[in-house]
Amino acid sequence: MKQQLPGGITRQNLKLSDGRDIYYYDNKEIERSAVDKRAEKAQPGIGHLRLDQLVNEWVVVASHRQHRVFLPPKELCPLCASTKEKQTEIPDSDYEVAVFTNRAPALTSPEANWKLPQINGLDTPNPDAAGACEVVCYTSDHGTSFAKLPLSQIRAVLEAWKNRDDELSKLTYIEHVFPFENRGEEVGVTISHPHGQIYAYSFIPPRVEKMLSAAKDYLKKTGRVLLDDLVQREIKDEKRVIAQNSEWIAYVPFAARYPFEIHLSPLRSVARMSQLDEKQSEAFPAIAKEILTRLDGVFGIEMAYIASWYQSPVNVGSDCMRLHWQIVSVRRQPGKLKYLSGSESAMGAFIMDLEPEQSADQLRQVKI
């Protein structure tokens, strides 16, 4: 099945040998019909959720993930395109952007009529780990990175994110959709091929709960949207802004937690990724490429980072929460990482050794 998306992107849907979905996103007209020739394997069973009653937070227990692929060499990479000699997760011999259901998902489709149970202290049941986990392959080129992609390729990735956000949000058991990328072994990457993931949760994750609470309080007290006012402060202060175009602004936040932390926000704010319009989508690739290139240019090395999209949950918060991209790096110097200390890991109280204004200046000084 083909579907036309904004930006001239075509989506085509196929199935892998074990029944999982795969979606191809292409800038050019191409027929996708390659068949997954691998032997069919049974999908792993669903995990379950356990409530940590000390903080009333859900923990996903998914023991079937222990045997997933770990740092394979390029010749065994499961995210490269398939060849006659090697069949991978992507059956076609080449691709632009491909999204598929994770082979070992932490969250997966539950039985019909699944509902998250009410929290009831020690008597809270352990429901199935409902949700979805998808892999987003940015390119068939194993040796590149998001920052090095052509602008048209970045636009295809954006349209894939938007499309999956829209469709996953329609599932009755989904409460929050989270596209993200881990890049670099320093942040736990297990496959080096350029890719990200999408987790769709059946509950609102703790950090989003906290952001939602702050946004609700701010709206109630001021009648305004918190992120909109934060962006206006950055524009007024100027000294933490590192890039801007007609639709987006990138800045080091006032209270950055990491040595290098970049937030990218639409100037015309929207609650969810799927709500980005054509002007915003068209302007995204250039500034996304610029800020990641600046990040790599600070020390002249590829920086390990976690790039996370924050947005409104599916069913609440659209009046007060706004979409933005947070990119954080644990690299503080060429040979040194920021390890989370007791204060940060145990208490969640971050300590910054580098002033955000200094970090912003270093990022601005990078020659593009």
C-alpha positions in Angstrom: 0.0 0.0 0.0 1.3 3.5 -0.9 0.6 6.7 0.9 1.6 10.2 -0.2 2.9 12.4 2.6 3.9 16.1 2.8 7.2 17.1 1.2 6.8 14.7 -1.7 7.5 11.7 0.5 5.9 8.3 -0.4 5.3 5.7 2.3 4.9 2.0 1.4 3.9 -0.7 3.8 5.1 -4.3 3.8 5.5 -7.2 6.1 8.5 -9.0 7.4 8.7 -12.8 7.5 7.5 -13.0 11.1 4.6 -10.7 10.6 6.1 -7.5 11.8 5.4 -4.3 9.9 8.0 -2.4 7.9 7.4 1.1 6.3 9.6 2.6 3.6 9.7 6.4 3.2 11.1 7.7 -0.1 11.8 11.0 -1.8 11.6 9.5 -5.2 9.1 7.2 -6.9 10.2 3.6 -6.4 8.3 0.3 -6.1 9.0 -1.5 -2.9 8.2 -5.2 -3.1 11.3 -7.1 -1.8 10.3 -10.1 0.2 11.9 -11.0 3.6 13.4 -14.4 2.8 14.5 -15.2 6.3 12.9 -18.2 8.1 9.9 -17.1 10.2 10.6 -16.8 13.9 8.0 -16.6 16.6 7.7 -13.2 18.2 8.8 -12.9 21.9 6.1 -12.9 24.5 4.9 -9.6 26.0 6.6 -8.3 29.1 4.8 -6.7 32.0 4.7 -3.5 34.1 5.4 -3.3 37.8 4.6 -0.3 40.0 7.4 1.2 42.1 5.3 2.2 45.0 8.0 4.4 46.5 7.4 6.9 43.7 4.3 5.6 41.9 6.2 5.0 38.7 5.8 2.2 36.2 8.8 0.0 35.5 8.8 -2.2 32.3 10.0 -5.8 32.9 11.0 -7.3 29.5 13.4 -10.2 30.2 13.1 -11.4 26.6 15.3 -8.5 25.5 18.5 -9.9 27.1 19.6 -11.7 23.9 19.2 -8.9 21.4 22.0 -7.9 19.1 25.0 -6.2 20.7 27.5 -4.1 18.7 27.7 -6.3 15.6 30.5 -5.6 13.1 29.4 -3.8 9.9 29.3 -7.0 7.8 26.7 -8.4 10.3 24.7 -5.2 10.8 21.0 -5.9 10.9 20.0 -2.4 9.8 22.0 -2.4 6.5 20.1 -3.2 3.3 19.8 -6.9 2.4 22.2 -8.6 -0.1 22.2 -12.0 -1.7 24.7 -13.1 0.9 23.1 -11.5 4.0 19.4 -11.0 4.8 18.7 -8.2 7.3 15.8 -6.5 8.9 15.4 -4.5 5.7 14.6 -6.9 2.9 15.3 -4.4 0.1 18.7 -3.9 -1.5 18.7 -0.2 -0.8 16.5 2.3 1.0 16.2 5.9 2.1 14.3 5.7 5.4 12.8 2.6 6.8 10.8 2.0 10.0 10.0 -1.4 11.4 8.6 -3.0 14.5 11.4 -3.9 16.9 12.3 -7.6 17.0 12.7 -7.6 20.8 10.3 -4.8 21.9 10.1 -3.7 25.5 6.5 -2.7 24.8 4.1 -4.4 22.3 0.5 -4.8 21.3 -1.7 -6.2 24.2 -4.9 -8.2 24.0 -8.1 -6.5 23.1 -9.7 -4.2 25.7 -6.4 -3.8 27.7 -6.5 -1.0 30.2 -3.8 0.4 32.6 -4.9 -0.5 36.1 -5.6 2.1 38.7 -2.7 2.6 41.2 -3.6 0.8 44.4 -0.5 0.7 46.5 0.9 -2.8 47.2 -2.2 -4.3 45.6 -1.6 -2.8 42.2 -1.6 -5.6 39.6 1.2 -6.2 37.0 -0.5 -5.6 33.6 1.0 -6.6 30.3 3.6 -4.1 29.0 1.3 -2.6 26.3 2.7 -0.1 23.8 4.9 -0.1 20.7 8.6 0.0 20.0 9.8 0.8 16.4 13.2 1.3 14.9 13.8 4.2 12.5 16.7 3.7 10.1 17.8 7.1 8.7 19.7 5.7 5.8 21.2 2.6 4.2 24.7 4.1 4.5 26.2 2.4 7.6 29.1 4.9 7.9 27.3 8.2 8.1 25.3 10.0 10.7 22.1 12.2 11.0 24.2 15.4 10.8 25.7 14.3 7.4 22.5 13.3 5.7 21.3 15.4 2.7 18.5 17.8 3.6 16.0 15.8 1.5 16.9 12.7 3.7 16.4 14.6 6.9 13.0 15.7 5.6 12.1 12.1 4.9 13.1 11.2 8.5 10.9 14.0 9.8 7.9 12.9 7.8 8.5 9.3 9.1 8.4 10.7 12.7 5.3 12.7 12.0 3.5 9.8 10.3 4.3 7.3 13.0 3.3 9.8 15.7 0.0 10.3 14.0 -0.7 6.6 13.7 0.6 5.4 17.0 -1.4 8.1 18.8 -4.6 6.5 17.4 -4.1 3.2 19.3 -6.5 3.1 22.2 -3.8 1.9 24.7 -1.2 4.6 23.8 -0.8 7.6 26.1 2.6 9.1 24.9 4.8 8.8 21.8 8.5 9.4 22.2 10.9 9.5 19.1 14.5 9.5 20.1 18.1 8.7 19.1 21.0 7.3 21.1 24.3 8.0 19.3 27.6 6.6 20.6 28.6 3.7 22.8 29.0 6.2 25.7 25.2 6.5 25.9 24.5 2.8 25.4 24.2 2.3 21.7 24.2 -1.4 20.7 24.1 -1.0 16.9 26.3 1.7 15.3 24.1 2.1 12.1 22.5 5.6 11.9 19.1 5.0 13.5 16.7 6.1 16.2 13.7 4.6 17.9 10.1 5.4 18.8 8.6 4.2 22.1 4.8 4.5 22.4 3.9 4.1 26.1 0.6 3.0 27.6 1.3 5.4 30.5 2.8 8.9 30.8 6.5 8.6 31.5 7.8 10.2 34.8 9.7 13.1 33.1 6.7 14.0 30.9 4.5 13.8 34.0 6.7 16.4 35.7 6.9 18.6 32.6 3.1 18.4 32.2 2.6 19.4 35.9 4.9 22.4 35.5 3.2 23.5 32.2 -0.3 23.1 33.8 0.7 25.2 36.8 2.2 27.9 34.6 -0.9 28.1 32.4 -3.2 28.3 35.4 -1.1 31.1 37.0 -0.3 33.2 33.9 -2.8 32.2 31.2 0.3 31.6 28.9 2.2 28.6 27.6 5.4 27.9 29.5 7.6 26.9 26.5 6.4 29.9 24.5 7.6 32.2 27.3 10.9 30.3 27.6 11.6 30.7 23.9 10.8 34.5 24.2 13.3 34.8 27.0 16.0 33.1 24.9 15.3 35.5 22.0 15.5 38.5 24.4 18.7 37.3 26.1 20.3 36.3 22.8 23.5 35.0 24.5 22.3 31.3 24.6 20.9 31.2 21.0 23.1 29.2 18.7 20.9 29.1 15.5 17.7 30.4 14.1 15.7 30.5 10.9 12.2 31.6 9.9 10.5 28.7 11.8 12.9 27.3 14.4 15.2 28.5 17.2 18.0 26.5 18.7 19.5 27.5 22.1 21.3 26.2 25.1 18.7 26.3 27.9 19.0 28.7 30.8 19.4 25.8 33.3 21.2 23.2 31.1 22.0 19.9 32.9 24.7 18.6 30.5 28.0 20.1 29.3 26.5 20.5 25.9 22.7 20.6 25.6 20.7 22.1 22.7 17.0 22.6 22.6 15.3 23.2 19.2 11.8 24.7 19.3 9.3 25.8 16.6 8.8 29.6 16.8 5.1 28.9 16.1 4.5 26.4 18.7 2.6 23.2 18.3 1.6 20.5 20.8 2.6 17.4 18.8 5.0 16.4 16.1 2.2 15.4 13.7 0.9 19.0 13.9 4.0 20.5 12.2 2.9 22.3 9.0 4.6 22.5 5.7 6.6 25.7 6.4 7.9 24.2 9.7 8.7 20.9 8.1 10.5 22.5 5.2 12.6 24.7 7.5 13.6 21.9 9.9 16.3 19.9 7.9 18.7 22.8 7.5 18.7 23.9 11.2 18.7 20.3 12.4 21.8 19.6 10.3 23.4 22.9 11.5 23.1 22.3 15.2 24.3 18.7 15.1 27.2 19.7 12.9 28.0 22.4 15.5 27.9 19.8 18.2 30.4 17.6 16.3 32.6 20.6 15.6 33.1 21.7 19.2 36.0 19.2 19.7 36.3 18.0 16.1 35.0 14.6 17.0 31.7 12.8 16.7 29.9 13.6 19.9 27.8 11.0 21.7 24.4 12.3 22.4 20.8 11.5 23.2 18.3 13.4 21.0 14.8 13.3 22.5 11.5 14.7 21.1 9.2 16.1 23.9 5.6 16.7 23.1 2.2 16.7 24.6 0.8 13.3 25.7 -1.9 11.9 23.5 -4.9 12.6 25.7 -4.0 15.4 28.0 -1.8 18.6 27.9 -2.3 19.9 24.4 -3.4 23.2 25.8 -0.1 23.7 27.8 2.7 21.4 26.5 4.7 22.1 23.4 6.8 20.1 21.0 10.6 20.6 21.2 13.8 18.6 20.6 16.4 18.2 23.3 19.9 17.1 22.4 22.2 16.3 25.3 25.8 15.1 25.2 27.8 13.6 28.1 31.1 14.8 26.5 32.6 17.6 28.5 36.2 17.5 27.0 37.8 15.5 24.2 38.9 12.8 26.6 36.4 13.2 29.4 32.7 12.3 29.9 30.2 13.7 32.4 29.3 10.7 34.6 26.1 11.0 36.6 27.1 11.3 40.2 25.2 10.3 43.4 23.5 13.6 43.4 22.3 13.3 39.8 21.6 9.5 39.7 20.2 9.1 43.1 18.6 12.5 43.8 18.0 13.8 40.3 19.7 17.0 41.3 22.1 18.0 38.5 25.3 19.9 39.0 26.8 21.8 36.0 30.5 22.6 35.8 30.1 24.6 32.6 27.9 27.7 32.4 25.3 27.4 29.7 26.4 30.7 28.2 29.9 29.4 27.8 28.6 26.2 26.1 26.5 28.3 23.8 29.5 30.4 22.8 31.6 27.3 22.0 28.8 26.0 19.8 28.4 29.4 18.0 32.2 29.5 17.3 32.2 26.3 15.3 32.8 27.0 11.6 30.2 25.4 9.4 
